Amino acid sequence: MQLKQIAVDFLKLSAFGKSREAFELYAANQFKHHNVFFPGDAHSLVIAMEENAVKFPDKTFEVQRVLEDKDLVAVHSRAQLNVSAPEIALIHIFRFENNKIAELWDFGQAVPSDIVNENGMF
């Protein structure tokens, strides 16, 4: 399986309440992440993703583009926690070792209601 597909599968499983499965299938034993809102271990992120899926059962998640360069994969996506929430532009950067996710960075920005740029965020 290509690294790009692993990254996308990992995100889709995690977004919809199957983060344990995502980590079992795709995360390296020494996985670490850089989300500043949680401790850097896999377990903390699994729990946070599960809680998010329960809290927002109507969440949408759509991959826009995926880039791969050697052991790095970047995924640009859009999400919406519920129909009344603003859309969120997301970037996830994965670093792989032996076809497993060794490290993850994620960045998100709410899509403003008044966008000045005519090209939008997606």
Secondary structure, DSSP 8 states (H G I E B T S, - for coil): --HHHHHHHHHHHHHTT-HHHHHHHHEEEEEEE--TTS-SSHHHHHHHHHHHHHH-TT-EEEEEEEEEETTEEEEEEEEESSTTS--EEEEEEEEEETTEEEEEEEEEEE--SS--STT---
